[in-house]
Amino acid sequence: MGNRESPKRQRSHERLDVWRNSMDLVEVIYKLSTRFPSDERYGLTSQIRRSAVSVPSNIAESAARRSTPEYLRFLSIARGSLSELDTQLQIAERLGFAKRTPLLADTIDGLFAKITALINSLERRGEKLMTVLARFPASKSEFPHPGSPITILDSRLPIPSLQTPC
């Protein structure tokens, strides 16, 4: 066997721009927090890093879920963690530990908008699916006979995909 590296297979969350952007934010936060006072190691430094890490972690977990409601739940948690991070950065600035630059603020705002766009996209697709499903009977006894032209899946309905441009 040689030193040939097989091409790494990308996981679904790795194809999301929102996940990649949040990973970049984690790096920025870790570098920024190294300048915090050493007595904050177990306080704000730890909390701000956990919040930053939580964003891409929850995006990844959401993408691995098999249902849209679970996907939405973890995206919502990621968005909440981003809000926590933003608050903690404002606290760090008030305490004089770090300066919140316009670039950092824009990055957080942009990431928040992307997560929100992904959530909205999934919710719209869920609403379309519910509209289609509402046209069908609720119990087995109400289903049409096997030869009926009615089908359970409407092929024109877009299936949620991880190829969202966010």
Contact map, one row per residue, 1 for C-alpha under 8 A:
1111000000000000000000000000000000000000000000000000000000000000000000000000000000000000000000000000000000000000000000000000000000000000000000000000000000000000000000
1111000000000000000000000000000000000000000000000000000000000000000000000000000000000000000000000000000000000000000000000000000000000000000000000000000000000000000000
1111100000000000000000000000000000000000000000000000000000000000000000000000000000000000000000000000000000000000000000000000000000000000000000000000000000000000000000
1111110000000000000000000000000000000000000000000000000000000000000000000000000000000000000000000000000000000000000000000000000000000000000000000000000000000000000000
0011111000000000000000000000000000000000000000000000000000000000000000000000000000000000000000000000000000000000000000000000000000000000000000000000000000000000000000
0001111100000000000000000000000000000000000000000000000000000000000000000000000000000000000000000000000000000000000000000000000000000000000000000000000000000000000000
0000111110000000000000000000000000000000000000000000000000000000000000000000000000000000000000000000000000000000000000000000000000000000000000000000000000000000000000
0000011111000000000000000000000000000000000000000000000000000000000000000000000000000000000000000000000000000000000000000000000000000000000000000000000000000000000000
0000001111100000000000000000000000000000000000000000000000000000000000000000000000000000000000000000000000000000000000000000000000000000000000000000000000000000000000
0000000111110110000000000000000000000000000000000000000000000000000000000000000000000000000000000000000000000000000000000000000000000000000000000000000000000000000000
0000000011111110000000000000000000000000000000000000000000000000000000000000000000000000000000000000000000000000000000000000000000000000000000000000000000000000000000
0000000001111111000000000000000000000000000000000000000000010011000000000000000000000000000000000000000000000000000000000000000000000000000000000000000000000000010000
0000000000111111001000000000000000000000000000000000000000110011000000000000000000000000000000000000000000000000000000000000000000000000000000000000000000000000010000
0000000001111111101100000000000000000000000000000000000000010000000000000000000000000000000000000000000000000000000000000000000000000000000000000000000000000000000000
0000000001111111101100000000000000000000000000000000000000000000000000000000000000000000000000000000000000000000000000000000000000000000000000000000000000000000011000
0000000000011111111100000000000000000000000000000000000000000000000000000000000000000000000000000000000000000000000000000000000000000000000000000000000000000000011111
0000000000000111111110000000000000000000000000000000000000000000000000000000000000000000000000000000000000000000000000000000000000000000000000000000000000000000000011
0000000000000001111111000000000000000000000000000000000000000000000000000000000000000000000000000000000000000010011000000000000000000000000000000000000000000000000001
0000000000001111111111100000000000000000000000000000000100110000000000000000000000000000000000000000000000000000000000000000000000000000000000000000000000000000000000
0000000000000111111111110000000000000000000000000000000100000000000000000000000000000000000000000000000000000000000000000000000000000000000000000000000000000000000000
0000000000000000111111111000000000000000000000000000000000000000000000000000000000000000000000000000000000000010000000000000000000000000000000000000000000000000000000
0000000000000000011111111100000000000000000000000001001100000000000000000000000000000000000000000000000000000010000000000000000000000000000000000000000000000000000000
0000000000000000001111111110000000000000000000000000100100000000000000000000000000000000000000000000000000000000000000000000000000000000000000000000000000000000000000
0000000000000000000111111111000000000000000000000000000000000000000000000000000000000000000000000000000000000000000000000000000000000000000000000000000000000000000000
0000000000000000000011111111100000000000000000000001000000000000000000000000000000000000000000000000000000100000000000000000000000000000000000000000000000000000000000
0000000000000000000001111111110000000000000000001001100000000000000000000000000000000000000000000000000000000000000000000000000000000000000000000000000000000000000000
0000000000000000000000111111111000000000000000000000000000000000000000000000000000000000000000000000000000000000000000000000000000000000000000000000000000000000000000
0000000000000000000000011111111100000000000000000000000000000000000000000000000000000000000000000000000000000000000000000000000000000000000000000000000000000000000000
0000000000000000000000001111111110000000000000011001000000000000000000000000000000000000000000000000000000000000000000000000000000000000000000000000000000000000000000
0000000000000000000000000111111111000000000000001000000000000000000000000000000000000000000000000000000000000000000000000000000000000000000000000000000000000000000000
0000000000000000000000000011111111100000000000000000000000000000000000000000000000000000000000000000000000000000000000000000000000000000000000000000000000000000000000
0000000000000000000000000001111111110000000000000000000000000000000000000000000000000000000000000100000000000000000000000000000000000000000000000000000000000000000000
0000000000000000000000000000111111110000000010011000000000000000000000000000000000000000000000000100000000000000000000000000000000000000000000000000000000000000000000
0000000000000000000000000000011111110000000010000000000000000000000000000000000000000000000000000000000000000000000000000000000000000000000000000000000000000000000000
0000000000000000000000000000001111111000000000000000000000000000000000000000000000000000000000001100000000000000000000000000000000000000000000000000000000000000000000
0000000000000000000000000000000111111101100010000000000000000000000000000000000000000000000000001100000000000000000000000000000000000000000000000000000000000000000000
0000000000000000000000000000000000111111100000000000000000000000000000000000000000000000000000001000000000000000000000000000000000000000000000000000000000000000000000
0000000000000000000000000000000000011111100000000000000000000000000000000000000000000000000000000000000000000000000000000000000000000000000000000000000000000000000000
0000000000000000000000000000000000001111111000000000000000000000000000000000000000000000000000000000000000000000000000000000000000000000000000000000000000000000000000
0000000000000000000000000000000000011111111111000000000000000000000000000000000000000000000000000000000000000000000000000000000000000000000000000000000000000000000000
0000000000000000000000000000000000011111111111000000000000000000000000000000000000000000000000000000000000000000000000000000000000000000000000000000000000000000000000
0000000000000000000000000000000000000011111111100000000000000000000000000000000000000000000000000000000000000000000000000000000000000000000000000000000000000000000000
0000000000000000000000000000000000000011111111100000000000000000000000000000000000000000000000000000000000000000000000000000000000000000000000000000000000000000000000
0000000000000000000000000000000000000001111111110000000000000000000000000000000000000001000100000000000000000000000000000000000000000000000000000000000000000000000000
0000000000000000000000000000000011010001111111111000000000000000000000000000000000000000000000000000000000000000000000000000000000000000000000000000000000000000000000
0000000000000000000000000000000000000001111111111100000000000000000000000000000000000000000000000000000000000000000000000000000000000000000000000000000000000000000000
0000000000000000000000000000000000000000011111111110000000000000000000000000000000000001000000000000000000000000000000000000000000000000000000000000000000000000000000
0000000000000000000000000000100010000000000111111111000000000000000000000000000000001001100000000000000000000000000000000000000000000000000000000000000000000000000000
0000000000000000000000000100110010000000000011111111100000000000000000000000000000000000000000000000000000000000000000000000000000000000000000000000000000000000000000
0000000000000000000000000000000000000000000001111111110000000000000000000000000000000000000000000000000000000000000000000000000000000000000000000000000000000000000000
0000000000000000000000000000000000000000000000111111111000000000000000000000000011011000000000000000000000000000000000000000000000000000000000000000000000000000000000
0000000000000000000001001100100000000000000000011111111100000000000000000000000011001000000000000000000000000000000000000000000000000000000000000000000000000000000000
0000000000000000000000100100000000000000000000001111111110000000000000000000000000000000000000000000000000000000000000000000000000000000000000000000000000000000000000
0000000000000000000000000000000000000000000000000111111111000000000000000000010010000000000000000000000000000000000000000000000000000000000000000000000000000000000000
0000000000000000000001000000000000000000000000000011111111100000000000000000111011000000000000000000000000000000000000000000000000000000000000000000000000000000000000
0000000000000000001101100000000000000000000000000001111111110000000000000000010000000000000000000000000000000000000000000000000000000000000000000000000000000000000000
0000000000000000000000000000000000000000000000000000111111111000000000000000010000000000000000000000000000000000000000000000000000000000000000000000000000000000000000
0000000000000000000000000000000000000000000000000000011111111100000000000110110000000000000000000000000000000000000000000000000000000000000000000000000000000000000000
0000000000001000001000000000000000000000000000000000001111111110000000000110010000000000000000000000000000000000000000000000000000000000000000000000000000000000000000
0000000000011100001000000000000000000000000000000000000111111111000000000000000000000000000000000000000000000000000000000000000000000000000000000000000000000000000000
0000000000000000000000000000000000000000000000000000000011111111100000100100000000000000000000000000000000000000000000000000000000000000000000000000000000000000000000
0000000000000000000000000000000000000000000000000000000001111111100001111110000000000000000000000000000000000000000000000000000000000000000000000000000000000000000000
0000000000011000000000000000000000000000000000000000000000111111100000100000000000000000000000000000000000000000000000000000000000000000000000000000000000000000010000
0000000000011000000000000000000000000000000000000000000000011111110000100000000000000000000000000000000000000000000000000000000000000000000000000000000000000000000000
0000000000000000000000000000000000000000000000000000000000001111111101100000000000000000000000000000000000000000000000000000000000000000000000000000000000000000000000
0000000000000000000000000000000000000000000000000000000000000001111101100000000000000000000000000000000000000000000000000000000000000000000000000000000000000000000000
0000000000000000000000000000000000000000000000000000000000000000111111100000000000000000000000000000000000000000000000000000000000000000000000000000000000000000000000
0000000000000000000000000000000000000000000000000000000000000000111111110000000000000000000000000000000000000000000000000100010000000000000000000000000000000000000000
0000000000000000000000000000000000000000000000000000000000000000001111111000000000000000000000000000000000000000000000000000000000000000000000000000000000000000000000
0000000000000000000000000000000000000000000000000000000000000100111111111100000000000000000000000000000000000000000000000000000000000000000000000000000000000000000000
0000000000000000000000000000000000000000000000000000000000001111111111111110000000000000000000000000000000000000000000000000000000000000000000000000000000000000000000
0000000000000000000000000000000000000000000000000000000000000100000111111111000000000000000000000000000000000000000000100110000000000000000000000000000000000000000000
0000000000000000000000000000000000000000000000000000000000000100000011111111100000000000000000000000000000000000000000000000000000000000000000000000000000000000000000
0000000000000000000000000000000000000000000000000000000001101100000001111111110000000000000000000000000000000000000000000000000000000000000000000000000000000000000000
0000000000000000000000000000000000000000000000000000000001100100000000111111111000000000000000000000000000000000001000100000000000000000000000000000000000000000000000
0000000000000000000000000000000000000000000000000000000000000000000000011111111100000000000000000000000000000000000000100000000000000000000000000000000000000000000000
0000000000000000000000000000000000000000000000000000001001000000000000001111111110000000000000000000000000000000000000000000000000000000000000000000000000000000000000
0000000000000000000000000000000000000000000000000000011111100000000000000111111111000000000000000000000000000000001000000000000000000000000000000000000000000000000000
0000000000000000000000000000000000000000000000000000001000000000000000000011111111100000000000000000000000000001001100000000000000000000000000000000000000000000000000
0000000000000000000000000000000000000000000000000000000000000000000000000001111111110000000000000000000000000000000000000000000000000000000000000000000000000000000000
0000000000000000000000000000000000000000000000000011011000000000000000000000111111111000000000000000000000000000000000000000000000000000000000000000000000000000000000
0000000000000000000000000000000000000000000000000011001000000000000000000000011111111100000000000000000000010001000000000000000000000000000000000000000000000000000000
0000000000000000000000000000000000000000000000000000000000000000000000000000001111111110000000000000000000000000000000000000000000000000000000000000000000000000000000
0000000000000000000000000000000000000000000000000010000000000000000000000000000111111111000000000000000000000000000000000000000000000000000000000000000000000000000000
0000000000000000000000000000000000000000000000010011000000000000000000000000000011111111100000000000000000000000000000000000000000000000000000000000000000000000000000
0000000000000000000000000000000000000000000000000000000000000000000000000000000001111111110000000000000000010000000000000000000000000000000000000000000000000000000000
0000000000000000000000000000000000000000000000000000000000000000000000000000000000111111111000000000000000000000000000000000000000000000000000000000000000000000000000
0000000000000000000000000000000000000000000100110000000000000000000000000000000000011111111100000000000000000000000000000000000000000000000000000000000000000000000000
0000000000000000000000000000000000000000000000010000000000000000000000000000000000001111111110000101000000000000000000000000000000000000000000000000000000000000000000
0000000000000000000000000000000000000000000000000000000000000000000000000000000000000111111111000001000000000000000000000000000000000000000000000000000000000000000000
0000000000000000000000000000000000000000000000000000000000000000000000000000000000000011111111100000000000000000000000000000000000000000000000000000000000000000000000
0000000000000000000000000000000000000000000100000000000000000000000000000000000000000001111111111110000000000000000000000000000000000000000000000000000000000000000000
0000000000000000000000000000000000000000000000000000000000000000000000000000000000000000111111111111000000000000000000000000000000000000000000000000000000000000000000
0000000000000000000000000000000000000000000000000000000000000000000000000000000000000000011111111000000000000000000000000000000000000000000000000000000000000000000000
0000000000000000000000000000000000000000000000000000000000000000000000000000000000000000001111111000000000000000000000000000000000000000000000000000000000000000000000
0000000000000000000000000000000000000000000000000000000000000000000000000000000000000000000111111110000000000000000000000000000000000000000000000000000000000000000000
0000000000000000000000000000000000111000000000000000000000000000000000000000000000000000000111111110000000000000000000000000000000000000000000000000000000000000000000
0000000000000000000000000000000110110000000000000000000000000000000000000000000000000000100110011111000000000000000000000000000000000000000000000000000000000000000000
0000000000000000000000000000000000000000000000000000000000000000000000000000000000000000000110011111100000000000000000000000000000000000000000000000000000000000000000
0000000000000000000000000000000000000000000000000000000000000000000000000000000000000000110010000111110110000000000000000000000000000000000000000000000000000000000000
0000000000000000000000000000000000000000000000000000000000000000000000000000000000000000000000000011111110000000000000000000000000000000000000000000000000000000000000
0000000000000000000000000000000000000000000000000000000000000000000000000000000000000000000000000001111111000000000000000000000000000000000000000000000000000000000000
0000000000000000000000000000000000000000000000000000000000000000000000000000000000000000000000000000111111100000000000000000000000000000000000000000000000000000000000
0000000000000000000000000000000000000000000000000000000000000000000000000000000000000000000000000001111111110000000000000000000000000000000000000000000000000000000000
0000000000000000000000000000000000000000000000000000000000000000000000000000000000000000000000000001111111111000000000000000000000000000000000000000000000000000000000
0000000000000000000000000000000000000000000000000000000000000000000000000000000000000000000000000000011111111100000000000000000000000000000000000000000000000000000000
0000000000000000000000001000000000000000000000000000000000000000000000000000000000000000000000000000001111111110000000000000000000000000000000000000000000000000000000
0000000000000000000000000000000000000000000000000000000000000000000000000000000001000100000000000000000111111111000000000000000000000000000000000000000000000000000000
0000000000000000000000000000000000000000000000000000000000000000000000000000000000000000000000000000000011111111100000000000000000000000000000000000000000000000000000
0000000000000000000000000000000000000000000000000000000000000000000000000000000000000000000000000000000001111111110000000000000000000000000000000000000000000000000000
0000000000000000010011000000000000000000000000000000000000000000000000000000000000000000000000000000000000111111111000000000000000000000000000000000000000000000000000
0000000000000000000000000000000000000000000000000000000000000000000000000000001001000000000000000000000000011111111100000000000000000000000000000000000000000000000000
0000000000000000000000000000000000000000000000000000000000000000000000000000000000000000000000000000000000001111111110000000000000000000000000000000000000000000000000
0000000000000000010000000000000000000000000000000000000000000000000000000000000000000000000000000000000000000111111111000000000000000000000000000000000000000000000001
0000000000000000010000000000000000000000000000000000000000000000000000000010011000000000000000000000000000000011111111100000000000000000000000000000000000000000000001
0000000000000000000000000000000000000000000000000000000000000000000000000000001000000000000000000000000000000001111111110000000000000000000000000000000000000000000000
0000000000000000000000000000000000000000000000000000000000000000000000000000000000000000000000000000000000000000111111111000000000000000000000000000000000000000000001
0000000000000000000000000000000000000000000000000000000000000000000000000000000000000000000000000000000000000000011111111100000000000000000000000000000000000000000101
0000000000000000000000000000000000000000000000000000000000000000000000010011000000000000000000000000000000000000001111111110000000000000000000000000000000000000000000
0000000000000000000000000000000000000000000000000000000000000000000000000000000000000000000000000000000000000000000111111111000000000000000000000000000000000000000000
0000000000000000000000000000000000000000000000000000000000000000000000000000000000000000000000000000000000000000000011111111100000000000000000000000000000000000000000
0000000000000000000000000000000000000000000000000000000000000000000100010000000000000000000000000000000000000000000001111111110000000000000000000000000000000001000000
0000000000000000000000000000000000000000000000000000000000000000000000010000000000000000000000000000000000000000000000111111111000000000000000000000000000000000000000
0000000000000000000000000000000000000000000000000000000000000000000000000000000000000000000000000000000000000000000000011111111100000000000000000000000000000000000000
0000000000000000000000000000000000000000000000000000000000000000000000000000000000000000000000000000000000000000000000001111111110000000000000000000000000000111000000
0000000000000000000000000000000000000000000000000000000000000000000100000000000000000000000000000000000000000000000000000111111111000000000000000000000000000000000000
0000000000000000000000000000000000000000000000000000000000000000000000000000000000000000000000000000000000000000000000000011111111100000000000000000000000000000000000
0000000000000000000000000000000000000000000000000000000000000000000000000000000000000000000000000000000000000000000000000001111111110000000000000000000000001000000000
0000000000000000000000000000000000000000000000000000000000000000000000000000000000000000000000000000000000000000000000000000111111111000000000000000000000001000000000
0000000000000000000000000000000000000000000000000000000000000000000000000000000000000000000000000000000000000000000000000000011111111100000000000000000000000000000000
0000000000000000000000000000000000000000000000000000000000000000000000000000000000000000000000000000000000000000000000000000001111111110000000000000000000000000000000
0000000000000000000000000000000000000000000000000000000000000000000000000000000000000000000000000000000000000000000000000000000111111111000000000000000001000000000000
0000000000000000000000000000000000000000000000000000000000000000000000000000000000000000000000000000000000000000000000000000000011111111000000000000000100000000000000
0000000000000000000000000000000000000000000000000000000000000000000000000000000000000000000000000000000000000000000000000000000001111111100000000000000000000000000000
0000000000000000000000000000000000000000000000000000000000000000000000000000000000000000000000000000000000000000000000000000000000111111100000000000000000000000000000
0000000000000000000000000000000000000000000000000000000000000000000000000000000000000000000000000000000000000000000000000000000000011111110000100000000100000000000000
0000000000000000000000000000000000000000000000000000000000000000000000000000000000000000000000000000000000000000000000000000000000000111111101100000000000000000000000
0000000000000000000000000000000000000000000000000000000000000000000000000000000000000000000000000000000000000000000000000000000000000001111101000000000000000000000000
0000000000000000000000000000000000000000000000000000000000000000000000000000000000000000000000000000000000000000000000000000000000000000111111100000000000000000000000
0000000000000000000000000000000000000000000000000000000000000000000000000000000000000000000000000000000000000000000000000000000000000000111111100000000000000000000000
0000000000000000000000000000000000000000000000000000000000000000000000000000000000000000000000000000000000000000000000000000000000000000001111100000000000000000000000
0000000000000000000000000000000000000000000000000000000000000000000000000000000000000000000000000000000000000000000000000000000000000000111111110000000000000000000000
0000000000000000000000000000000000000000000000000000000000000000000000000000000000000000000000000000000000000000000000000000000000000001101111111000000000000000000000
0000000000000000000000000000000000000000000000000000000000000000000000000000000000000000000000000000000000000000000000000000000000000000000001111111010000000000000000
0000000000000000000000000000000000000000000000000000000000000000000000000000000000000000000000000000000000000000000000000000000000000000000000111111000000000000000000
0000000000000000000000000000000000000000000000000000000000000000000000000000000000000000000000000000000000000000000000000000000000000000000000011111000000000000000000
0000000000000000000000000000000000000000000000000000000000000000000000000000000000000000000000000000000000000000000000000000000000000000000000011111100000000000000000
0000000000000000000000000000000000000000000000000000000000000000000000000000000000000000000000000000000000000000000000000000000000000000000000011111111000000000000000
0000000000000000000000000000000000000000000000000000000000000000000000000000000000000000000000000000000000000000000000000000000000000000000000000011111000000000000000
0000000000000000000000000000000000000000000000000000000000000000000000000000000000000000000000000000000000000000000000000000000000000000000000010001111100000000000000
0000000000000000000000000000000000000000000000000000000000000000000000000000000000000000000000000000000000000000000000000000000000000000000000000001111111000000000000
0000000000000000000000000000000000000000000000000000000000000000000000000000000000000000000000000000000000000000000000000000000000001001000000000000011111000000000000
0000000000000000000000000000000000000000000000000000000000000000000000000000000000000000000000000000000000000000000000000000000000000000000000000000001111100000000000
0000000000000000000000000000000000000000000000000000000000000000000000000000000000000000000000000000000000000000000000000000000000010000000000000000001111111000000000
0000000000000000000000000000000000000000000000000000000000000000000000000000000000000000000000000000000000000000000000000000000000000000000000000000000011111100000000
0000000000000000000000000000000000000000000000000000000000000000000000000000000000000000000000000000000000000000000000000000000000000000000000000000000001111100000000
0000000000000000000000000000000000000000000000000000000000000000000000000000000000000000000000000000000000000000000000000000000110000000000000000000000001111110000000
0000000000000000000000000000000000000000000000000000000000000000000000000000000000000000000000000000000000000000000000000000100000000000000000000000000000111111000000
0000000000000000000000000000000000000000000000000000000000000000000000000000000000000000000000000000000000000000000000000000100000000000000000000000000000001111100000
0000000000000000000000000000000000000000000000000000000000000000000000000000000000000000000000000000000000000000000000000100100000000000000000000000000000000111110000
0000000000000000000000000000000000000000000000000000000000000000000000000000000000000000000000000000000000000000000000000000000000000000000000000000000000000011111100
0000000000011011000000000000000000000000000000000000000000000010000000000000000000000000000000000000000000000000000000000000000000000000000000000000000000000001111100
0000000000000011000000000000000000000000000000000000000000000000000000000000000000000000000000000000000000000000000000000000000000000000000000000000000000000000111110
0000000000000001000000000000000000000000000000000000000000000000000000000000000000000000000000000000000000000000000001000000000000000000000000000000000000000000111111
0000000000000001100000000000000000000000000000000000000000000000000000000000000000000000000000000000000000000000000000000000000000000000000000000000000000000000001111
0000000000000001110000000000000000000000000000000000000000000000000000000000000000000000000000000000000000000000011011000000000000000000000000000000000000000000000111
